[in-house]
Amino acid sequence: MTRLARALNSDDLGHYERDCDSDVLQATGLTAIRKNLGVLIIEAKEGCAGESQDSVSRVRDLQSALAPHILKIARRWKLRVNVQGVAAQVTKELILDRCPVCQGRGVIPMKYDGQRLVAVSSDSDGTAKDVECHVCLGSGQAKRDYLSRAKAAGLSEYTKQLSEWWEAVLQSCCDAELSARHSFNRRLRADH
């Protein structure tokens, strides 16, 4: 209990290789019996840095929780879709939500080499310029693969109805995630 009390009142919630306060808080939060969709999305996003068994189980947990959620929305929209395929695709889109070129920044660090602007690494000497990413066009978001969305849903083409339904599914997932983050912040402020 003293470690938990110290972790709850800690000013340093960074993650380190050794046991730290953020590990204690995370372990405490993982003791819940039933996690809501927002918590599972946060865990999957933050836990998928590697290919460990824990990361794989978090992805599976999220995908399992998404299936009934997707089925409910599909019934409401009167749309027949392959629920497991959509759950897998939505999980992929939720976790891999940043542009792979600019890493979600929307810009690419550039510097002038005497003839033209070239991309530089993150250890630049401070003279780098940022240019808008040519893949995401400055949004920082990963490009959506509409063909994969249609295939995941079990349909031959990506129709307007499927597009609107898919965006409703993603919006409900974003709402669940924001609600969970808001709840975490409220609990942390109440404990201080």
C-alpha positions, 0 to 999 in steps of 0.5 A: 500500500505504501508503494501505491500511495507513493505512486499516486502522489508522484510527480514523475510518471515517466517509464523506465527500465526498472520498476517505477511509479507508472508501473505501479499505477498501471498494475493497479488499473489492470486489476479491474475485472471488466474493462470498458472499450475505452480502457482497452483501446488505450491499453492496446495503443500504449502497449503495442510498442513491441511484439511481446505476449502482453501486446498480443493479448491486449490486441486480442482483448480489444478485438474481442471487445469490438466485435459486439460493439460493431455488431450493435452498430451494424444492426442499428444501421441495418447493414450486414458486415463480417463482424470479425473482419471489421473488428480486426481492421478497426483494431489495426486502424486504431493502433496504427493511426499515425503516418509512417513517414512523419510519425504523426507530426505532419511535418518532416525535418528538412535542411538545405544541403547547398542544392536542395532541401533534404530530409534529416534525422532527428539528431540535427544541429538545430538548423533543420526546417520542417516541411509538410509531409507529402504522404499525410499532407500535414494531418499526421494521420495514417492513410485509410485503405478503403479496399481493405475496409470493404474486404474486411466488411465482406463487401466487394466495394466501399459504398457511401453507406459503408463509409458513413457506417465505418466513420460512425464505428471509428467515432464511437471508438474515439468517444470511448477512448476520450471518455476513458482518458477523461475518467483517468484524469478525473480520478488522478486529480481526485487522488491528489 
